[in-house]
Amino acid sequence: MTVTSPFDDTKKLLALAPTDRRYGYRNVRYVSSPGDRKLSQWRTENTWLHQRPFSVLIAAMGNHWRAGSWQKVLDMAQFANDQGFSVAIEELMDRCFQPYDAIGAMRNEAIMKAQQGYEFLLYVDNDVLPPPDMLVRLLSWDVPIVAPLVLEPGSGKPLHGPWRRPNSGLQATRWCVLSMLLFKTTVFNATGPEFWNDSIGADEGYHFQKLWHYGHRPYLDTNQLLEVADIPTYPLASNRMTQDDYGLFWGLKRRRFIGAPNREPIEPNDPRVDPLGEYLPFGGPAPAVSLTAVASVNSGTVVKVS
C-alpha cells in the first residue's frame, strides 16, 4: 500500500503555477514554525485546509495513571510538537460512579472538546507506555481511524480482530482495543458527538459495527507495538462471576482509583518536574529519537523526513 504523508516534501507544484496572474488565487496563511509551514504546505497541495493542520487533542480517560504512563504520553506529545504538530493533552474528568460505567460519556466529552478546533482526537488510556514518536507515525498515514498494535500483557493475545501480522504495514481490521486510537474529528460529523455508549454492555465490537454503519473502519499500524501496563478489563465477563468474585474484581478496581494520580517521572532524580513533583518535559532535552526512523519503519509508504 502506498500513501503520501505530511513528511513528503518532494512534490513541488511550482511548475504548475499559472504565469498569467488573472488565473492565480492567493492563499495567505501565517505559520508559527518551519514545521508548521511544512505541514500546511502539504495540506494545501494534497487535500483540504484546516486552521491547524494535523492538530491533535490527546484525551486521557481519567487521571489514574500507571507508573511511567504519564511521562510516556507527555514525551510523545512533546516530540510531536517539536516536529511542528500542534498537540495538547487533557485529562477527562472521571464521571464513573462505578469503575467504567460512564466511560462512554467521557469519550463523548472528548469528541466535543476536539471539535472545538482540533483536526485529530487521540484517545489514550492511563496505562499506555508509547515511545516518543508513536503519535507522529500514526499521523503519517493520514487515515480517518488508526491504532497501533496492542497485545495483552503476559499472554500475547492480540487485542484486535482478525489477526494481523506484526510489521506488515497499514492493515484494515474489524475492531481493535481502545487503549490508543486516533480519529479524524470529521468522522464524528457523521455519527454526532454522542457516539459512544457506556462500556458496560457496549464493547469494541459493538462500536466498530456502528462506525461501519457510518462508512468508517479502523486501520492498524502493525509496524508499531504499543506496550500497556495492565491486562484489559472486560466488564461483560464479570457477569459470569460468582457474587464473591464479582465483589473482589470491582473492589480491586475501585481501590486503585482512590489513590492520587501518579504523574511522577520515571527516573526519580529527573529535574523536569513542577513544584508538586509531577513530570513536565517543557524546556528539557528532547527524547532521543531520530525522525529518520520513521522512513525506515513505515515500509511500503512514501515517507520523507529530514
PyMOL commands that set and color helices and strands:
alter all, ss='L'
color gray80, all
select helices_A, chain A and resi 14-16+21-23+34-46+69-82+103-114+134-141+187-191+204-213+235-240+243-258+292-297
alter helices_A, ss='H'
color red, helices_A
select strands_A, chain A and resi 56-60+87-91+120-124+128-129+145-150+160-161+170-172+175-176+180-184+219-228
alter strands_A, ss='S'
color yellow, strands_A
deselect
rebuild
show_as cartoon
